[in-house]
Amino acid sequence: MIRVGCCGFAASHAAYYRRFPVVEIQQTFYQPPRLSTAERWRNEAPRDFEFTMKAWQLITHEPTSPTYRRLTRPIPASTRTRYGSFRPTDEVLSAWNETRAFARALGAQVIVFQCPARFTPTSEHIRNLQRFFKRIARGSIICCWEPRGAWEPGVIESLCRELELIHSVDPFVAQPVTRGLCYFRLHGRGGYRYRYTDADLTQLVRWGRQAGPTYVLFNNVAMLEDATRYLGAIR
């Protein structure tokens, strides 16, 4: 079972729904839209269409991240040290609750926690990660963790096992250390402007067929074309 799509709507919603079975919502990373938006998307999509989504950046990223510029509610200077890096604060927990509420309205069962490269495997970061995932109410939500930077596979595997996480990867960069469900995010080999070759897609087909249930989400400049070509290759 391979579900193919893009990180964000790469075409009009109606055209996208006709072409792909899944989309990963990106707006929720910058600032979750209104719940009425999630309900509208859910109602306009086919019943068997699947939404996944990114967790809000207030959970994963520090306020020094340039992506914070897209917040509609700026972070007060007095509380900037209470956001990001999975900190055990009420502010981070509140960001999770808003993320979860949007997922519920959208009908999303998979949430991706994409971390910046500066979220390194320090003792503080690991402790924050453990506290966060042991504290939150996730219900039936599947949490995918995409660490970037100098994380050893053994450390990732141990934390995923302990915290019941799926290791999300770009398979051209690293292979997942968790078993069962796979969540691939294709960022472009060497950068966003990369267009996947036929040989790349052939290799990606092999990886997908060797794994368990697999999501393959393209996040490069040619995501619409590359996802369409990949979808044709697995049929």
C-alpha positions in Angstrom: 0.0 0.0 0.0 1.6 3.2 -1.3 -0.1 6.5 -0.9 1.3 9.3 -3.1 0.9 13.0 -2.9 2.5 16.4 -2.4 3.4 18.6 0.5 0.8 21.2 -0.1 -1.8 21.5 -2.8 0.2 21.7 -6.0 -2.9 22.3 -8.1 -6.4 23.5 -7.5 -8.1 21.5 -4.8 -10.6 19.9 -7.3 -7.8 18.9 -9.7 -5.6 17.6 -6.9 -8.4 15.4 -5.4 -8.9 13.8 -8.8 -5.2 13.0 -9.2 -3.9 12.0 -5.7 -5.2 10.1 -2.6 -3.4 12.2 0.0 -2.0 15.7 0.7 0.2 16.9 3.5 -1.1 20.3 4.8 1.7 22.8 5.2 -0.2 25.9 6.5 -0.5 24.2 10.0 3.3 24.5 10.4 3.3 28.3 10.0 -0.1 29.0 11.7 -3.1 26.7 11.9 -5.9 28.2 9.9 -9.4 28.4 11.4 -11.2 25.2 12.2 -13.9 26.2 9.7 -11.2 25.9 7.0 -10.3 22.4 8.0 -14.0 21.5 8.0 -14.5 23.0 4.5 -11.5 21.1 3.1 -12.7 17.8 4.7 -16.2 18.3 3.3 -15.1 19.2 -0.2 -12.7 16.2 -0.6 -13.8 12.7 -1.6 -14.7 10.5 1.4 -11.6 8.3 0.9 -9.2 11.2 0.4 -6.6 11.5 3.2 -5.1 14.5 4.8 -1.9 14.5 6.8 -0.4 17.7 8.3 2.7 19.3 9.9 2.7 20.2 13.6 2.8 23.9 14.4 6.3 25.4 14.5 5.8 26.7 18.0 6.3 23.2 19.1 9.5 22.3 17.1 11.2 25.6 16.1 12.8 28.4 18.2 11.4 31.9 17.8 14.7 32.8 16.0 13.6 30.8 13.0 12.7 33.0 10.0 9.5 31.0 9.6 8.1 32.8 12.7 7.7 35.9 10.5 4.5 34.2 9.1 2.8 34.1 12.5 -0.4 36.2 12.6 0.0 36.6 16.3 3.6 37.7 17.1 5.4 36.1 20.1 5.9 38.6 23.0 9.6 39.2 23.7 8.9 38.4 27.4 7.9 34.8 26.5 10.2 33.9 23.5 12.2 31.5 25.6 9.1 29.4 26.2 8.6 28.2 22.6 10.1 25.6 20.4 12.4 22.5 20.9 9.5 20.6 22.5 9.9 22.6 25.7 7.8 21.5 28.7 5.9 24.8 28.8 2.2 25.7 28.8 2.8 27.6 25.5 4.1 24.5 23.7 1.3 22.4 25.1 -1.2 25.0 23.9 0.4 24.9 20.4 -0.1 21.1 20.4 -3.7 21.4 21.5 -4.4 23.8 18.6 -2.6 21.4 16.2 -4.6 18.5 17.4 -7.9 20.4 17.2 -7.2 21.2 13.5 -6.3 17.6 12.8 -9.5 16.5 14.4 -11.6 18.9 12.2 -9.6 17.8 9.1 -9.9 14.1 9.9 -6.1 13.8 9.8 -4.6 10.8 11.5 -0.9 11.5 10.8 0.9 14.6 12.1 4.6 15.3 11.1 6.9 16.9 13.6 9.7 18.3 11.3 12.6 19.5 13.4 15.2 22.1 12.3 18.9 21.0 12.0 19.7 23.0 15.1 17.5 20.6 17.2 20.5 18.4 17.9 20.7 15.3 20.2 21.7 17.2 23.3 20.6 15.8 26.7 18.2 18.8 27.0 16.6 18.2 23.6 16.2 14.5 24.2 14.7 15.2 27.6 12.3 17.7 26.1 11.2 15.3 23.4 10.5 12.6 25.9 8.5 14.8 28.2 6.5 16.2 25.3 5.4 12.9 23.8 4.7 11.3 27.1 2.6 14.3 28.2 0.4 15.0 25.2 -3.0 13.4 24.5 -2.7 12.0 21.0 -5.5 9.5 20.9 -5.4 7.7 17.6 -3.1 10.2 16.0 0.1 8.7 14.4 3.1 11.0 15.2 5.9 11.1 12.6 9.2 12.6 13.7 11.6 14.0 11.1 14.9 14.8 12.8 17.6 16.6 10.8 21.2 17.1 11.7 23.6 14.8 13.6 21.3 12.2 15.0 22.7 8.7 15.3 20.3 6.0 13.9 20.5 4.1 17.2 19.4 7.1 19.2 16.5 7.8 16.8 15.4 4.1 16.9 15.5 4.1 20.7 13.4 7.3 21.0 10.9 6.2 18.4 10.4 2.9 20.2 10.1 4.5 23.6 7.8 7.3 22.4 5.8 5.4 19.8 6.9 7.5 16.9 7.4 6.9 13.2 10.7 7.9 11.8 10.0 10.2 8.8 12.8 10.5 6.3 13.8 11.6 2.8 14.9 8.1 1.7 17.6 9.5 -0.6 19.2 11.0 2.6 18.6 8.2 5.1 16.5 5.1 5.6 13.9 4.9 8.3 14.9 3.0 11.5 11.3 2.2 12.5 9.5 -0.8 11.0 6.0 -1.0 9.6 4.5 2.2 8.3 6.9 4.4 6.4 6.5 8.2 5.8 8.8 9.5 3.0 9.2 13.2 2.4 11.0 13.9 -0.8 12.8 17.3 -0.5 14.9 17.1 -3.7 18.3 15.6 -4.0 20.5 18.5 -3.0 17.7 21.0 -2.8 14.2 22.1 -3.6 14.8 22.8 -7.3 15.8 19.2 -8.0 13.7 17.2 -10.5 13.7 13.5 -9.9 15.0 11.3 -12.7 13.5 8.1 -14.0 16.3 6.2 -12.2 15.4 8.0 -8.9 11.7 7.1 -9.3 12.6 3.4 -10.1 14.7 3.3 -6.9 11.8 4.9 -5.0 9.4 2.3 -6.3 11.7 -0.5 -5.0 11.8 1.1 -1.5 8.1 1.6 -1.4 7.4 -2.1 -2.4 9.9 -3.4 0.1 8.3 -1.5 3.0 5.0 -1.8 4.8 2.3 0.8 4.2 4.1 3.8 2.8 3.4 7.5 2.3 5.4 9.2 -0.4 5.0 12.9 -0.3 7.0 15.1 -2.8 8.2 18.5 -1.6 10.3 19.8 -4.5 9.8 22.4 -7.2 8.4 19.8 -9.6 6.3 18.0 -7.0 3.2 17.9 -9.1 5.0 16.4 -12.1 7.2 14.1 -10.1 4.4 12.7 -7.9 2.3 12.1 -11.1 5.2 10.2 -12.7 5.7 8.2 -9.6 2.1 7.4 -9.3 2.1 6.1 -12.9 5.2 4.0 -12.1 3.5 2.1 -9.2 0.3 1.3 -11.1 
